[in-house]
Amino acid sequence: MSFAKAVDLLQLARLANGRTGVSLAEIEDAFGCVRRTAQRMTQALESVFPDAEAYVDYEGHKRWRIPHGKVSEFFAPTADQLAALELAKETLTSAGLGSEAHLLSELGSSVKLLTSDRRRAGLEADEEALLEAMGHAARPGPRPASDAAVDQAIAAALKGPFRLTIRYRGRNDETARDRKIEPYGILLGTRRYLIARDPARDDNHLRHFRIEDIEQATTTEEWFARDPDFNLANYAARSFGVFQADAEYKPVHWRFSARAAPHAARYRFHPDQEMTTNPDGSLDVRFTASGHLEMCWHLYAWGDQVEVIEPAELAQLVNPHRRDDFPGLP
């Protein structure tokens, strides 16, 4: 049997491992083959997996099914996959998403328990070596504080979706006060923001609540209807970071020097950005978004190697303060 055919057979075994198994028509669709080839594949399946069962479903179609667990050894996780799972957990932890990181940790433990003892020892050794080589994807620097109880309440409310009661202190509040909000999603940046509507307000606008400033959070049993037109990716694209202001939502145009252009070209400043290389080697970056202050924080790190062409308000904030003594670029 060729390597390609062996791979196809394993893929067929995966399909047949489901509760209802797989039919000839489904094999044709999955592998793009004709009926005769599908029949030969089922013959090979029965030859390699003696426990394979052929039966006729209630619609009169013949199906092939392999008892659960008979093919699990063939699809045991690889060390690379386990390492990727661990790195994802570390990334979530660094982002302050402790609840989600805990769920990934539990998933990793479950996967390892389902792996045979014979393979588990070698997998764990390889995984440890990979993680050591990659430095556990360490993310140095400051990160938002997190409260596991608050994170869990937010996660439960988002899944409902249910209204969420929070004790929150806004920038203009002297003390924290209780609010009942309708959560829509989370924006991750220098700080974490919970996007939500406040039913007590009549404007129906989405607002941002800094998660580390939520002192308490309780998921209610009050279900609410989310706006079906809301799209988190599209909403996030309206800002450079996490802050949004309609008055600042304008076309943005930055010009990086020829020295900085190769570095800037490897950045994705915004999902909808357009890059143009000029004859002198400089690089123009254009997109539309709000969040002038967060743009300033980022652009400052480029020193005098970037110039803001527009909007004028952003240019006034950045251009007069560019430095020429930074030894490196972001």
N, C-alpha and C positions, 0 to 999 in steps of 0.2 A: 504494500500500500504506500503511495506517495505521501510526502509530508502534507501537501495541500489537502489530499483526501482525508488524512488523519485529522486535520484541523476541522474539516467539514463534519466528520463523524462526531467529534466532540461537541461541536455546536449543535448538531442534531440531538445528541444525548441531553444537552441542556434543555432544548425545547421539549423533549419527551419526558423530562423529569417533572413537568407541571402536573397539576391534579387531573387535567383532562387529556394530557398527552398531546400528540401532534398527528395531523391527517396528511394525506398525500398532497392535497391542494395547498396546505400550509407550508409543506416542504418545498413545493414548486415556487411559491411566493417568496419564501425566505432565501432560497438559493438561486432563484432565477433559472430553474432547470425544467426539463420536460417530464411528462409522467413516467416514462420508462426509467429515467435517471433517478427519480424519486423512489420508485419501486426497488431499484438496486440498492439505494441508500438504506431503506428499511430492512432489506435482507442482511446488509452489513451490520446494522444496528442489532438485529437479533443474534447474529453470529458472535459479536464482541460482548454483548450484554445478554447472557442467557435468561436473565430475569425479566427481560422486556416482555410486555403483555400486549397482545393485539386483541382489540375488542371493537364492537360496533356501537356507536353512540345512538342516542334517541332519534337522531335525524337520518339514521341509516348509513352514516359514513364510517368507514373503518379507520381506527386510530391506533397509535402505538404509544405505550406508556411504560416508563421505567419507574419502579418503586422508589420512593423518596429515600435518599441516603446512599443509593447504589452508585451514584456518579460523583458524590461530594469529594472524594479523594482526588478526582481529576481537576477539580476547580478550587482547590485549596488556595488561599491567598499567597501572594508572593511577598518577599521581604520588601520590595519596592512599594507595594501597595500598603503594607502595614506602616512603613516609614512615612508615606504620604499622609496616612490617617493621623499619625502622631504629630506631624508637622502642622496639619490643619488644626488639631487641638491646641497646639502652642500658639498658632496665629490667632485663634479665637480668644484664648486667654489674654494675649497681649492687647487685643482690641477691647478688653473688658467684658467679653461675652462669656462669663464663667459658667452660666447655666448650659449654654450650647456646647461649651468645651467639655463639660461633665458628661453630656449625652454621647459625645464622640468617644470619650474615654470608655464608657460602658459598652459602646458598640465594638470598640477594639477588643475589649475583654471577651465579649461574646464570640467574636470571630475566632479568637485564639482557642476558646473552649471547644468550638466545633471542629477544630483542626486536630488531626490524629496526633497522639503522643509522639509517634515516630518522626513526624515532620516538624512538630512544634519547636523542639529544641534548636534545630538548625535554623528555622525561620527567625526565632528570637535573637540568635547570635548574629545573623546577617542584618537584621533590622537595627540592632544596637550599633553595628559597625557603620551602617549608612547614616544613622542619626549623628554619630560622633563625627563622621566626615563632613556633614553639612552643618555642624555646630548647632543642632537643634533649631535651626532657623531663628536664631536669637534676634530679637528686635530691641536694641538698646534705646535708651532715651525715655522721656516721660510718657506716661499713658494714663488714660482716664481711670479714676477709682471706680470700683464696682461693689455693689451690694447684692449678694446672691439672692436674697429674698425679693428684692425689687426686680431683679432680672427675671426671676421665675414668674412673678406676677405679670410682668409685661409680656413674656412669651405666651403665657396661658391666655391673656386677653387678645393677643394678635391671632391666635389660632381660632378663637370663637367664631367671629370676633365678638368680644364682650366689652362693655364699658368698663373703664378702669378708674378706681378712686385713688388719687394720689395726694400726698401732703407735699406741697411744692413751694419753694421760695423763689419768686421771680426777681429779676434785677431791681425792680422798683418796690419790692415788698420788704417791709421791715422784719416781718416774721413769716414763717411758712403758713400756708392755709390750705384747706382741703378743696380739691376740685374733682369733678367727675368728667372724664374725657373719653373720646372715642378714638382709639389708637389705629394708625394706618401703616406705620413702618418705622424703621430706625435708620438714621444716617450716621455713618462712621467717619470720623475725622479726628482733628486734634482733640475734640470732645465728642461724646455720643449724644445725639439728639433724637428724642421720640417725636415723630410726626403725629399729630392728633387734632381732632376738632373738639372745640369746647361748646357743647350744646347750650350752655348758658349765654353764649354770645349770639347775637342775631345775624352776624355777618357771614357765617358759614365758612369762614376761612380756615385753612390748615395752619396750625401753629407748631413751633418747635419748643420742646421742653428738654432742658439739659438733664440727662439721666442721673448724673452724679449729684444733682441738686434735688432729686426726689428722695425725701426722707423716708417715706413709707408708700407702699403700693398694695392695693387689694383688688383682685379680680372679682367683679360682680357677676351675677347670673343674668344681667340685662343684655340680651343680644341686640345688636344694632345693624342696620343695613349700610354696608360700605358703598360709596359711590362707585358704580360699575365702570366708570370711565377713568378712574384713578389708576395710574401706572407709576410705580415707584421709580423706575429707571428714568422715565421722562421727567418726572418731578425733580429728581436729583440733578438732572442735566441742566436745569435752570440756574444752577449755582456753581461757582468754582469749587467751593468747599461745602460747608453745610449751611451757611447763612444765606437767606434769600431776602431780597427787597425788590419790589416791582420797580421802584424808581431807579434802581441801579442796573436793571436788566437791559443791557445794551450790547452792540457789537464791540468786541475786544480785538485789538491788533497790537501784537508785540513784535519787535524786531531784535533778533539775537545777532551778535557780531559774528564775523567769520570764524573767530577763535572759538566761540561758544556754540556755534551752529551744530557741529558733530555731536555734542553732548545733548543739546536741546532736541535734536532730531530723534533721539532715543526715548524721549518723554512722551507720555500721553497726558497732556495738560487738561484735555476735555474730550468727552466722547465724540463730539461733533467737530473737532478741530480740523482746520485745513492748513497745510504747510506748503510754503513756496520758497524755493532756493533762488536767491537773487544773483545776478552776474558777478557781484563782488564777493560772493560766498556767504553773505549774511542770510539769515533764515527768518521769514515772516510766518507768524502763527496767528490764525484768526479763529474765533469762535464767538458765540453769544452766551453771556451768563451774567449773573450778579455776584456780589460778594467782594467789594473793593478791598476791604481790610485783609481778608484772607489772601487775596492776590498779592497785596503788598508784602505780607509775611513771606510768601514764597519768592517773589521777585527780588527781594532784598538780598537773598543768598547768591544771586547772580552778579551782584556788584554793578560795575559799569559796562557789563557785557550784554545788557538788554536795555532796550528803550521802549517805552510805552508810546505808541502812536495814537491810539484812542482806547477808551473814551478820555476826554479832556480832564475829567475829574480824577481819574486814576493816574493820568500823566502828572498832574500837579502833586499827587501824593508820593510818587515814586521817583521821577526823573531828577529832582533837585538833590536827592539823598543817595545817589548811587556812589559806591566806593570803588577805588581802583587798587586797593591793597589786599584784597582777598587772595590767598595763595592757591585756592582751588575752586572748582566749580561743583555744583550739586551733582 
